[in-house]
């Protein structure tokens, strides 16, 4: 592993807040569960106010691994998981609550909920009871549809029309548990956050009897929102019947994942808070979050000033260091305001002195051109791997810089 070297540059580099000292002491507590009390440990050190401390020993979630199988891209997976923690802080603050992976909704249960609801014919063929018909996606029986297609000339198009009426809306359900200390200084479940991931595109294959390539159909935003809220109501109803979740505050957030070829992750678009005594969702709050890539025509159209700021940054790099291979930025917007910007700069370097000089120059551009209300990360790399890192957290005037050795 490459060693990390902190370089003294010609400008001040802030170390406070970016490289805190670790406190090795840990707090041993008792965790109350449904059936017993267990010893647990709370780490005293928290790497950032943006993260929760995690109860130890680490307990894998009941449905661990499903999120990677059900979401389209690594970008969607990361944003779904980390974005759900961000939303959790509105209801369960990180300085009071502790994080634990979901322990109540089993893998088998979630897999059942993610399936399609069976038609009467399918239910009979599977020899299942109605109580086992738990799928939250709309029913679709390909054999019944094919039997009903009488116009052979257009049967392929007719099949696609029928499929577009019943897409797979629900992609995944993710459970987070948030623990809190009670009056006896023990930790117990204090809140649950449920993420409901929804598809923006439905992918499917035609039956063998209809020759053709794999198909896809886009799902309108209004339809995603309508179905997401319907699913959330039913999920809440079922969750309240799970032992241990009958009376606990629950936050539910709706996430729209992007298509499989997207270079930007999906985003949350709605959330609701249900208090411990309630079994119903009273209202929804809009979550206005979105990712943009720079440079891009979409960013230029929607955020012209930010796009121009990024273009000027590229121009200034090109003026003195023409051997870079491209600069890519990813901006995270909340309520139409740029909150976080991540910049990747791949370069061709011919020596460490050049790396240091380039990093110094880019750090100066960061300080001069980007306002400090933006949480900013710049990753500089070459074909050999990472070369340097520039971080400026929100509110800081000067950045923290690392040169990899």
N, C-alpha and C positions, 0 to 999 in steps of 0.2 A: 504494500500500500504506500502511496506517495505520502511523504511527510508534509504537513502544512506549516508554511513559514509565514510569520507576520512581518511584513516589510514596512520599514519606516520610510514613508514617502515625504515629499517636500511640503505636504500639507498635513494638517492635524487629522488623526484617525481616531474615531471614538471607539473605545473598547467597552465602555459601560453599556449594559443592556444586550450586547452581542456575545460577550464571552464571560458569563457569570461564573462565579466559583461554585463548585458542587458541595452540597452538604450531605455527607455520607450517612447521617443519622436517619433512621426510619421510625415511623410510629406504628407500633403493633396494636391492633384493635380486634374487636370481635364483630363478625358480620352475621347478622340475623337472616336466615333463609326461611323458607316455608316450614321445613321439618327440623331444623337444627341450628345451632350456633357454631360458626367456624372461625378459626383464627385467620386473620388477614393482616396485611401490611399496607400502609399508605406511605408512598415515597414523599419525603418532605420537599424535595426539589421539583420545581415545575419549570420546564424549559421556556415557556412563554405563556402570557396571559391568554393567548389564543387556543391553548390546549388544556385538556383536563388531566389531572393526575389519575393514574390507573391503579385500581385495587390489585394487590398481589397476594398470592400467586395468580398469574394470569389465567383466566378461565375462558377457553374458546367458546364462541357463540354456538348455540344449538344448531343454527343453519350456516355454520362457517363454510365458506367456499362457494356458496351458491351465487353470490354477487358477481364473481368473476365469470361464472358460466352463463349468466343471464343478461349481462349488459354487453353492448356492442364493442366498446373500445376501452383501452386502459385509461384514457382521458375521462370517459364517463364514469368508470369505476371509482377513480380517485375523487372526482368532484362529488359524486353521490355520497361517498363515505365521509369525506372531510367537510363538505357543505352541510351535511346533516348535523355534524358537531357544531358548526357555526350557527345554525338555526337553533340548536338546543340551548345555546347560551342566552337566548331571549327569555327562556322560561326557567332554566336551571343554570345559574351562574357558576363559572369555573372555579371561583374562589370558595365556594360552599359545597359543591357537588363533586362526586368522583365517578369516573367512567368505568363501565364494564360492558363487555359485549353481551348481546341479548341472550338471556338464559331461559326464556319462557315459551317462545313460539318455536316448536321443533322444526327440523328440516323437512320431515314428512308432511307436516301441516302446511308449510309454505309451498312445497311442491304441489300439494293438492289445490291450494288456492290459486296458483299460477296457471292451472290447466283450464281448458274450456269446460263450461257447463255442458253436461251430456243431454242430448235429446232423449225423448222417451224410448225411441228405438235403440239408441246406443246404450241406455241404461239397462234395458232388458237383455240386450246381447251380452253385456258385461256381467249380468247377474248381480247387480248392485242394488242396494236400497237407496231410496231418495235421500236419506240422511248422509249418504256417502257422496252425493252429487254436489261437491263443494267448490267447483271451479268458478272463478270470478270473471273469466273471459267469456264472451258471448258464444253460444253453441254454434256448431257448424258440422253438418254431416255430409261429407263429399259424395257418398253413395246416393243419398236422397236427392242431392242437387243434380247429379249426373242422370238419374232416372227421370228427372223432370225436364231435362233438356230435349225438346222434340225437334228443334231446328238444327240439324247437324251442320249446316253451313256456318252457323254462327255460334256453335256450342262452346268454342274456346272463349270467345268474348263474353258469352253469357255466364260462363263459370267464373270468369274474372269479376264480372259485375256482382255476382252473388258473394264472392269472397270479399270484395271491397266493402260490403255491407256488414261484415262480421270480422273485422281485423282483430289481431291480438293486441289489446290495449295495455294490459298489465304485464310488465317485464320482470319486476322483482319487488319484494317487500323486505326492508331491512329494519331490524330492531336494535336500538341502543338502550341500555339501562343506566340510570344515573342515581348513585347512592348518596345518602346524606346521614350525618350523625344525628342520633336521637338524644333525648334528655339523659339517657343512661350511658352516653358516650360510646354507644355501639353504632355501627353503620347498617342501614337498611335501605330498601328500595324507596327512593323519593320521587322518581319520575321516569317515564318511558317516552322515548321519541321513536316514531315510526316513519320511515321514508318509503314512499310509494313511487317506484320508477315506472314511467309510462313511455310507450313507443311513439315516435313521431312518424315512423315508417314501418309498414307491415311487410315482411318478407315471406314468400311462400313459393312452393313448387306446384306445378300442375300435376294432376294424376297421370299415371302411366298411359292411360287411354287417350290422353290429350297431349300430343307431342308439342314440346315447346321448351323455352329456356326459363330459368327461375324468374319470378316476377316480384314486383314490389308496388305498393300503393301508399301514397302519402296520406297522413291522417291530419285533418284540419285542427288548428289550435282550439277552436270552440268545442270540437268533439272530444279532444284530449281532456280538456278541462271538465266537461260534463261527465265523462266516464270516470275520470279520476275521482271526482267528488262522490259519485255513486259507489265506487269501490271502497273509498275511505269510510263511508257510512257503514257498509257491511263489515269491513275489517274491524272497526270499533265495536260493533255489536258482537262479533265473535271473540274479540280479545277480552271483553268484559266477562266472558264465561270461562276464561282460563284462570286456574287457581293462582292466586297471588297478584292478579291484575284487576280484581273486581273493583277496588277502590284505590286508585293511584292516578295522579295527574298524567295526562297523555298529550303530547304534541304530535300532530301528523303533518307531514310536509309532502307536497306533490312535486315530482321531478320529471322533466321531459328530456329523454336522452336523444341525442342527435343521430342522424343516419350513419351507417357503418363507415362511410368514406369521409366523414367530417374531420377537419383538422382542429376544430374547437370542441370542447366538451359541452354537454347539455347543461341545463340550469334548473333551479327550483323556481316555481312560479306561484305557488300558493301554500299557505300554512294555516293551521287552526290549533287552538289550545282547548282541551277538554278537562275541566276540573275533576277532582277525585270522586265527586258524587254523581257525575253526569254520565249518561249513556248515549247522548245525542250530540251532534255537531250543530251549534247555533249559527255560527257565521265563519267566513273565511277572510283571511288577510292576504292581500296581494304581495308577492315577493318579486321585486323588480331587480333581477340579476341577469347579467349576460356577459359572455366573453366575446372579444373582438380580436382579430389578428391584424398586425401592422407589418408591412403595408398591405392594404386590401381596398377594393372598391367599396365594400360595405362600410368599412371604417371611415373612408373619405366622405361617404354620403351621410352617415349618421353623426359622426363626430369630426367635423372638418378641422377644428383647431387642434385637437389631439393628433390627428393624422398629419397635419402640417408640422407640428412639434417633432414628431417622430422622423419625418422626412428630413428636417433640418439636421437632426442628430446624425442620420446616415450621411448626408452631404458633408458634414464636418469631419466625419471619420474618413470618408473617401478622399478628402483634400490632402491629408497627411499620411494616410496608410491605405494605399490602393490595393494591397494584396489580401484584403479580406474577401471571403467568398459569399457574403450575404449577412444581413442583419434581420432577425425575425423577432417581433414583439407580440406578446399576448397580454391584452388588457382586460381587467376584470372590473365591470361597471356595476354599481349599486345605486338604484334610483337615478340612473342616467349620469352618474358621476364616476370618473375614473378613480378607483381605490387602490388598485394594485397593477403593476406593470412588470412583466418578466421579459428580459431581453437576452437572446442568444446570439453570440458573435463568434462564428468560426473563422479562424485566421491561419495563415501560413507563416510560421515564425522560423527564424534562422539562428536564434540564440536567446538566452535568458534575459540579456539586457534589452532586447527588443520587446519581450513580454512585459518587463517592468515599465519601459517607456510607454508602451501602448496602454497599459493599465492606468498609468498616471494620467495620460491624456483623456481616456474615456471617463475616469473619475471626475476630472475637471468639467467635462461636458455634462455629466450627471448633475453636478452641483449647480451649474449655470443654467441648464435648459429645462430641468424637470422640477416642478414645485414640490415642496417637502410634505405636502399632504398625501402624496402617493407613496405607497409601500413599494419599493423598487428593488429588484434583483437583476444583476447583470452577470451572465455566465460567459466567460471567454475561453475558447477551446481551440485545439489544433488537431491534426490527425493523430497526435500522440495521446490525446485525452484532455482533461481539464487543465487549464493554464492559470486562470485567476478568477476571483469572485469578488463582486462589489455588492454590498448590501446597505441600503439606507431605509431604516424603518420610518414609519409615519411620524412626523414631528421632528426628526433629527435634521440638523443643519449639515452635518458632515458624515460621510459614510464609513463603514467598516470594510477593510480591504484585506484579502488573502491572496498571496501568490503561492501556487503549488510548486514544491521543489522536487 
